[in-house]
Amino acid sequence: MKKIFNQLFLVLLTLMSFFIGAGFSKTSKPTIEKNNVSLQNRFAQSESARVVNPMYPNIELNTEVRTSKAQAMTSGCGTNGDTTHNTTQSSITIDTTKYAKNIDDFKNQYKDISFDLTHSHTDDKLGFKFRTHPDLITLDLSKNYNKTKFYKDDGANARDRSNSVSYYSMNTSDNDIEITIYMEANVWKNGGSCAYYETIAFTKANNFKISSKYNLDKFKQQVINNGQKTITYHSRTGSTIDSESTIDPATLKPTGKANKTEIDKLLRIRAEESFGSQWTAYKDYGVTYQLVAWDSIKNEVTTVYMLHNQEFLRYTTKIKLIVDQDFWDMNFLKRLEIKPGKVVDLTNPAKTVEDVPELIQKKNEETGANEQTFIYHNAMTINFASGNNRNEKLLVNGKDTEVWQNVFTATLTDGRSTTDSIMDDKNTYVITVEVDGKEEFKRTIKINSLNPNVDFKWMGWDPQNTPGDKNKYDQWVLTQPFIGGVKNELYDPYINPKTGTRTQSIFVNEKPLKEPFLIDPKDRYGQIIGGEIADGDYRWGYFAEAYVVNKGILYEFKKEQLEQLAKIERVEINPENFQEIGHRETVDVKKELQFSNPGTWHYIFYLKDNVNKTSWGENSIQNPPNGKDILATQGSAIHKIITLDSAKENYRRFLDLEASQKNSKVHEWFTVPSGGHLRTFMLSNNLITPTEKLELIKYEEIVKYWRQYVSAAINGHMTYDPEKDDRANLENWSPIYFPMRKKEELAAREYIIQKIKLQMLGIGTSIYQKDYTIESMNGTPFEKMDLSQFVSISEKNPVEKLDLKVVSTPESLNIVNSLTVGINNDISFDEDLYVDLSTVKFKNHEGNWGKWLQQEGNSNESFYKNYLLDYVSETLDLYRKAKNETLIQIPEKDENGNVTGNLVDKVIPEYQYGKDYAIFINGNKLDIEQELSTKEYINDFLNAKKFETMWVRVKAIRGTVLLGGGTDYKIINDPKSSHIPDPKPTPEKPDKPEPPIIDDKSNKGFGGFWWLLILPIVAIGTIFTIMFVKRRKKMKKFKLK
């Protein structure tokens, strides 16, 4: 028995030691030096040491200066109490080098410091405060303030009395500014109260704000005005601003200066000079710029500046191009500029080189003439400059080309579809130059950028001819969108009905590349890599076509397609990491009748698309060699991945396979940054429509357009049309605000992510880390941010503020740009009383508002009141009342969120416009209560003669603890509609609200270690049970004896 009790004691001691240790580790945190600058301003300066934010933003210091309190306490009932005399002071020191170069720069850029200064005399026993005198103090930074009286208090009541004076001062020392609060106080008791009755006098200063003089909008406009000034350039070598010709008219040799190169230099000088003396500061802070679009028709170049991966500003510069007469006097062939696209550099896949054409020569049997065909491997452009008084023109396939300012321009692309990659008239162009009505120059050019296609077919696939066989019949069902006029739920659009393969275009990350393939010239934020724009692993890789088949395959191809291939290799790979298994083998698809080895196989198709420039010698397309073919040799590669698996459950898309889901290298093509860039390019150039399913775009098209995109991006010929972009613009929502109350970093981080996720689901149904990331205002990933200051709220420090950015990813199909999220960690926040506006649903209103105006009683003012102000107010009130119904007799929680065991009633007060929420129209620009142009905007909308949409956004105002986030609805004016909306809409009723969630785990004293309390109890119960069982056994043995 004694042994058992010893065991019991040891177990309990061990458990209690663990419990105490765990509790200590949970509650005892190392002291962290607190920065009294709020997080929104801590990240307003660059993370590089001593790099000042050149925009000098307004600053908020989340700190409080409180003098030591003067207090008096009675020693017994009816005793005339003690008298306390205090002279106290407390200071805040501001290091100006955190916000400026030095104190002089700080005073030049910031105008004043303001703060709330409060003198209080408090009856602590009754919780009754009186003679509290708060005031807003504003100190001009150009002055020093000696000890300045703020308030004098001299008063008494039956129990106590205070006689005190408060002062403040502001002085500078080196680069520091010190603000000091003083108090001289006498506090004493008049008697008549019971023991330990306390009275207090104190002075505090809080809500420190530093106001900037810097006008960022004005400065940006100044930069734009400087940048937009016309640049004049005199040229001897070309007739367009992006001409790369270096032919010198004097020597007729390539010794001149290319227009694009020289204008590029001038624009880069302009880009820096436009910032004036502030360029170095902005550059050090992280501002970069690039020349993104060269428009040779309008003679304009667009310059875009980026800051922390977001667009900072842009402008377009007009180029006045003056071409010397010597250029116009050259022979017409010297004025014909053929500009090939870019292809991969076989010696360095990170680079590109100019496409060099193949030359195929063939004798015409009828005429005996030598016919020449030039084959390029990417899209290209041709410019022909004609003099003012010359009868010259450029024709393509016998038709006139576009001409502007005497320059004819033609863009040649591969117009073939994916159904056939054999050369035909869709990628063939006959280029002709006519002089005085006579053909003087003629060339036939083919653009061969569509991959030759060798397809895989399931050998047993024949769904049409054998419907009697059950297995074959299943194949037929999977290929039929409708059966008997009824939608077929088993239809799979990803199955190729001709081959039986499930196909999917993917992107495979690979660095370094084993085979040449054009890689993205841009970083994930759209900046051309090079110089200050760093490379990133994410862009390295290749697009591939992935197949899944249940049985063996055969190859489908045409002879002409095989002639465009240098060779085909195959190797087995591990689908979980794409590592090669064994050795590569060369595949002869003409001889290999079938392939049915199970596993995942990588086919590499090496294209004949490389022409060595030296093959042309001194010749060119204007002066080609006669009777000599110039052929392409092995160059870049395309990729196909095929999985052969007989298991029926694995007959699905490649990325849906279990092994693929473990592979971090493979992605659906449009979900990576490179795919996002390509999608934008295709949309802007009308290559696809916004409604087109990206999953169904054929692999050959993806690679063809990818080549065009890379070439256009490098040459500065990118276009972006916002009107064609159907993604939600986050800038139209910025800023969003929500309150919270968390005292632990982990809990705060999780709560913030949860709230942002909820909001973003309502904006383009976007998904965290796929469509957007969360960052500090300076680009620090949210996961790496220090939130210790943000969660340090208390009664003395009731509010901490944080500003974040939600940044769309380039590959997002749902959203674009970024928005600011403001968050207040507020000690007064109560989750039970909180309503997230993203959960509030409004209806859209559509009709003929012009006819609505003609109805009796309707007007601009009634629209404003009924469809905006009252409609939102009444709907929010219904949500408020519905939630109030769930707040009757709910569990009470203490300040740490722990359930006390009591039941309480709670009530959400009425929402106030301008305090709790505001309504915005015209994107995010007009607060309907604040902006004078609201009436004008509403009038234009109601009287619109064409289809118009008014977006109405309802957002919480920073500072409220009752609402957060935002929501929206739209009002559509269709002048052609016969429907006339009601005079006033009915407010929207909410769905039945769920009762508030009781978070028993949040902010408890033992945090996540509550279960440790149970361990000793369980241990004791277990041991006593063992003791009882052993005792019973002994008793039985004893009785048996």
Buried (B, 14 or more C-beta within 10 A) or exposed (E): EEEBEEEBEEBBEEBBEBBEEBBEEBEEEEEEEEBBBBBBBBBBBBEEEEEBBBBBBEBBBBBBBBBBBBBBBBEEEEBEBEEBEBEBBBEBEBEBBBBBBEBEBBBBBBBBBBBBBBBBBBBBBEEEEEBEBEEEBEBEBEEEBEEEEBBEBEEEBEBBBBBBBBBBBBEBEEBEBEBBBBBBBBBBBBBBBEEEBBBBBBBBBBBBBBEBEBEEEEBBEBBBEBBBEEBEBEBBBBBBBBBBBBBBBEEEEEEBBBBBEBBBEBBBEBBEEBBEEBBEBBBBBBBBBBBBBBBBEEBBBBBBBBBBBEBBBBBBBBBEBEBEEEBBEBEBBBBBBBBBBBBBEBEEBBEBBBBBBBBBBEEEEEEEEEEBBBBBBBBBBBBBBBBEEBEBBBBBEEEEBEEEBBBBBBBBBBEBEBEBBBBEEEBBBEBBBBBEEEEEBEBBBBBBBBBBBBBBBBBEBEBEEEEEEEEBEEBBBBBEEEEEEEEBEEBBEBBBBEBBBBBBBBBBBBBEBEBBBBBBBBBBBBBBBEEEBEEBEBBBBBBBBBBBBBBBBBBBBEEEBBEBBBBBBBBBBEBBEBEEEEEEEEBEBEEEEEBEEEEBBBBBBBBBBBBEEEBBEEBEBEEBBEEEEBEBBBBBBBBBBBBBBEEEEBBBBBBEBEBBEEBEBBBBBBBBBBBBBBBBBBBBBEBBEEEEEBBEBBBBBBBBBBBBBBBBBBBBBBEBEEEBBEBBBBBBBBBBBBBBBBBBBEBBBEBBBEBBBBBBEBBBEBBBEEBBBBBBBBBBEBEEBBBBBBBBBEEEBBBBBBBBBBBBBBBBBBBBBBBBBBBBBBBEBBBBBBBBBBBBBBEEBBBBBBBBBEEEEBEBEBBBBBBBBBBBBBBBBBBBEBBBEBBEEBBBBEEEBBBEEEEEEBEBEEBEBEEBBBBBBBEBEBBBEEBEEBEEBBEEBBBBEEEBEBBBBBBBBBBBBBBBBBBBBBBBBBBEBEEBBEBBBEBBEBEEBEEBEBBEEBBBEBBEBEEBEEBBEEBBEEBEEEBEEEEEEEEEEEEEE
